[in-house]
Amino acid sequence: MSSEAPVPVPRTAVPLGIADPVEQARAELKAALAAIEEKANVPRRVSRAVDERVTQARAFQRRNPTLAAVAVVAGALAIGAAVWGAVRLYTR
């Protein structure tokens, strides 16, 4: 028995089966504007990327807590060395 449940259509896609040309044009315009908004909304894209990286880092920390601690210490040392080097160059 097949289910005839409607398949969800992404905001940036045009649904199939629109017969009326005016409705088709409206659907295409709506999809195009949604695609432009997705592309141009840099803060949302950055937020999604940061959320994904945080999720990956937390998963890594759960799998390898010691290696995660070493990575944090190494990162702090690298940032400290970079700041120290920049201040040293500036004060010379």
N, C-alpha and C positions, 0 to 999 in steps of 0.2 A: 504494500500500500504506500503510495508516494504522498509526501506531504507537500501541500501547495502553499507553504508559509512564504511570505514575501522575503526576498533577500535584501538585507540592508545595503543601501547605496551610499558610498562615501560622499562627503560634502562637495568634493572636487570632481565628481563624476556626473554624467547626464544619464538619467534613467532611460531604459529602452522601452519602446512601445508607445511613444507619444506621437499621436497622429496629427494633432493640430499644429500647424507651422508656428503660430504665435506662441503656444505653450512650449514648443521645442526651442524657440529662440530665447524665451525667458529662462528655461532650464539651463541652456548653454551659457547665458549671461551670468546666471547665479553661480554655476560651477566655475566659470572663469574668474569671477570676483572672489570666490572662496579660495581658489588656487593662488591668486595674487596675494590675498591676505595671509595665507599660510607661508608663502615665500618671503613676504616683506616683514612679517612679524618676528624680527630678530630676537627680542627679549623672550618670547615664548619658545623659540627654537633653542636658545641658549639654556633656558630653564629646563627644557626636556633633556638636553644633552647632559647638563649637570646632574639632574635626577638619575639618569641612566648610569653615569660614572659613579655616583654615590652608592647606588645599588650594587654595582660591580665591586666596588671597594669593600663594602660590607660583606659581600659573599666571600671575597678573598680573605678578609679578616677572620671569618668563621672557619674557613678551611685551613688557613695557615696563620694562627695568631702570632707566632714567634717571628715569622718572616714579615708580617705586617708591621710589627713593632720595629724591626730592623729598618724597614722601608721608611717609616715615619722619622726615625732618628737620622737616617741618611739624608732625607729631604730637609730636615731642620738644619743639619750641618752644612748642606749645600747652600741653603738660603742664607745662613749666617755668614758663610765664607764670601758669598757674593756681596752682601751688604758691607762686610768688613773691607773687602777689596774696593768697593765703590767709594766708601768714606776715606780710605787711605789714599786713593787717587785724587779725590777732591781736596784733601787737606795738604797735599804736596805742592 
